[in-house]
């Protein structure tokens, strides 16, 4: 039994060290490289003075550094708060203030857009920028600013941080469609048990390639990461503009598992799925009930893919 979420990477890298773990279409990391990146960033957090149980927010699109940040927080005994990258400055500030975030990880451009919204946040002390900037001090004189650590030749071991599976691991915020967003608190045990359960009934293995389309701030989106890394699969991160882009990624990477929500599935069902997408072994739906007509269309497009309707009865 794993005691903390990041341990799933350690276990997988012992079996699949050279296998691609994460691919964001710009950069790939093997399981061994991901393990080292997690250790390096975890030590960076500790060197910044962050203490176990403190919250860090990740305000980035789906990219390799987003995944590293989430797992490094776990390894350092911190609590990660993935913030939906489409949220505006006031919405981001509300979340950071609501759960007493100490560190914000984001890009230079996003930090600039947040601007004065960061000023009144009493608990926010650190800003970690994932890209280089010659003018990082313009964001807030009150924040201790740091750049993403450069790749090091030395090997980093995991920090010795006592964590039990009942410790808080993450706070995921609701969309706020019916009021202010609410933070849902998840322990390491919650996240690991969810990944084990889902990977079991989807029959996930190291042979799978999972396309992560949904936001990582959404539990169903984050699940694609945890489920894939648990079994040693390859997880492809994607930010899509058009539904057709999803189909292209399935064909390009020979994706075997695809998760989406009804609005996206309705659009995808109306498109042509070329022969190259016959690699898809299964597709899953959650976040709302899939219309029967949509399911019928998808079955016609993808006769060899098994549907899993993961919402409601």
URMO-V46811 format. One record per residue. RES is the residue in one small letter. SS is DSSP state (a for helix, b for strand, c for the rest). PHI is phi in degrees with one decimal (999 if undefined). Layout:
RES	SS	PHI
RES	SS	PHI
This chain:
x	c	999
x	c	-76.3
x	c	-89.6
x	c	-144.4
x	c	-56.3
x	c	-63.8
x	a	-64.6
x	a	-65.9
x	a	-72.4
x	a	-57.5
x	a	-66.3
x	a	-69.6
x	a	-70.6
x	a	-70.0
x	a	-100.8
x	c	-130.8
x	c	-52.8
x	c	-93.5
x	c	-78.9
x	b	-67.4
x	b	-94.1
x	b	-130.6
x	b	-138.9
x	c	-108.1
x	c	72.9
x	c	-122.0
x	c	-149.4
x	b	-118.1
x	b	-127.1
x	b	-75.0
x	a	-63.2
x	a	-66.1
x	a	-67.5
x	a	-65.0
x	a	-58.5
x	a	-67.1
x	a	-63.3
x	a	-64.6
x	a	-59.8
x	a	-60.6
x	a	-69.9
x	a	-59.8
x	a	-65.4
x	a	-61.5
x	a	-58.7
x	a	-65.6
x	a	-64.1
x	c	-75.8
x	c	94.1
x	c	-72.9
x	c	-109.4
x	c	-51.0
x	c	93.2
x	c	-74.9
x	b	-97.1
x	b	-124.6
x	b	-106.0
x	b	-118.9
x	b	-113.7
x	c	-145.5
x	c	-70.9
x	c	-70.2
x	c	-153.9
x	a	-55.4
x	a	-66.7
x	a	-65.2
x	a	-66.2
x	a	-59.0
x	a	-60.4
x	a	-62.4
x	a	-74.8
x	a	-68.9
x	a	-60.9
x	a	-59.4
x	a	-67.1
x	c	-90.2
x	c	78.1
x	c	-92.3
x	b	-110.2
x	b	-94.1
x	b	-127.2
x	b	-74.3
x	c	-104.8
x	c	-55.5
x	c	-66.9
x	c	-89.6
x	c	-71.1
x	c	-86.4
x	a	-54.6
x	a	-65.1
x	a	-68.8
x	a	-63.5
x	a	-61.0
x	a	-60.1
x	a	-65.1
x	a	-60.6
x	a	-74.9
x	a	-64.4
x	c	-116.0
x	c	57.6
x	b	-65.4
x	b	-94.5
x	b	-131.8
x	b	-113.8
x	b	-104.7
x	b	-159.4
x	c	-98.9
x	a	-59.5
x	a	-62.4
x	a	-68.1
x	a	-62.4
x	a	-64.3
x	a	-66.6
x	a	-68.2
x	a	46.7
x	a	-67.9
x	a	-63.3
x	a	-83.9
x	c	-62.1
x	c	-83.0
x	c	-84.5
x	c	-66.6
x	c	-84.4
x	c	-72.3
x	c	-117.0
x	b	-126.2
x	b	-127.5
x	b	-111.9
x	b	-94.7
x	c	-84.1
x	c	-125.7
x	c	-70.5
x	c	-148.2
x	c	-87.3
x	c	-135.1
x	a	-68.1
x	a	-76.2
x	a	-82.6
x	c	-74.8
x	c	-166.0
x	c	-67.9
x	c	-82.6
x	c	-94.1
x	b	-83.3
x	b	-102.2
x	b	-146.7
x	b	-94.9
x	c	-52.4
x	c	-61.9
x	c	-72.9
x	c	-58.9
x	c	-114.0
x	c	-76.0
x	c	-73.3
x	c	-95.9
x	c	-102.7
x	c	-92.1
x	c	-66.6
x	c	-65.8
x	c	-88.3
x	c	-116.8
x	c	-70.3
x	c	-135.3
x	c	-114.0
x	c	-68.0
x	c	-89.5
x	c	-64.8
x	b	-65.7
x	b	-111.1
x	b	-150.5
x	b	-126.4
x	b	-106.5
x	b	-95.6
x	c	-68.4
x	c	-69.5
x	c	79.9
x	c	-69.8
x	c	-118.1
x	c	145.1
x	c	-66.8
x	c	-57.1
x	c	-110.9
x	b	-87.1
x	b	-99.3
x	b	-89.4
x	b	-126.0
x	b	-84.4
x	a	-58.5
x	a	-62.6
x	a	-54.9
x	a	-67.3
x	a	-69.6
x	a	-61.6
x	a	-63.0
x	a	-64.7
x	a	-66.0
x	a	-64.1
x	a	-65.4
x	a	-63.2
x	a	-70.1
x	a	-82.5
x	c	-90.7
x	c	57.7
x	c	-69.7
x	c	-138.8
x	c	-66.6
x	c	-79.6
x	c	-76.1
x	b	-125.1
x	b	-106.8
x	b	-94.3
x	b	-93.8
x	c	-99.5
x	c	-82.0
x	c	-59.0
x	c	-76.5
x	c	-78.3
x	c	-98.0
x	a	-55.2
x	a	-68.7
x	a	-71.5
x	a	-62.4
x	a	-60.4
x	a	-64.1
x	a	-71.8
x	a	-65.7
x	a	-64.4
x	a	-64.6
x	a	-68.4
x	a	-59.4
x	a	-99.1
x	c	84.3
x	c	-77.9
x	b	-99.3
x	b	-108.9
x	b	-100.5
x	b	-90.8
x	c	-142.3
x	c	-108.4
x	c	-105.9
x	c	-99.1
x	c	-126.2
x	a	-54.2
x	a	-61.5
x	a	-63.2
x	a	-63.6
x	a	-62.8
x	a	-62.0
x	a	-68.2
x	a	-58.8
x	a	-69.5
x	a	-60.7
x	a	-97.3
x	c	53.6
x	c	-66.7
x	c	-106.1
x	b	-134.8
x	b	-134.6
x	b	-116.8
x	b	-154.2
x	b	-112.1
x	a	-50.4
x	a	-57.8
x	a	-73.7
x	a	-61.3
x	a	-61.0
x	a	-70.9
x	a	-65.4
x	a	-66.2
x	c	-87.3
x	c	-99.5
x	c	-82.2
x	c	-110.3
x	c	-67.9
x	a	-57.3
x	a	-63.8
x	a	-92.0
x	a	-69.0
x	a	-66.3
x	c	-65.0
x	c	-88.2
x	b	-153.4
x	b	-137.4
x	b	-126.0
x	b	-132.0
x	b	-154.3
x	c	82.7
x	c	162.3
x	c	-77.6
x	c	-79.2
x	c	-60.4
x	a	-58.6
x	a	-63.5
x	a	-65.7
x	a	-61.0
x	a	-64.1
x	a	-63.7
x	a	-65.6
x	a	-63.8
x	a	-68.6
x	a	-71.6
x	c	-127.1
x	c	-63.6
x	c	-95.1
x	c	-96.0
x	b	-92.9
x	b	-85.4
x	b	-125.3
x	b	-93.9
x	c	-101.0
x	c	-132.9
x	c	71.3
x	c	-77.7
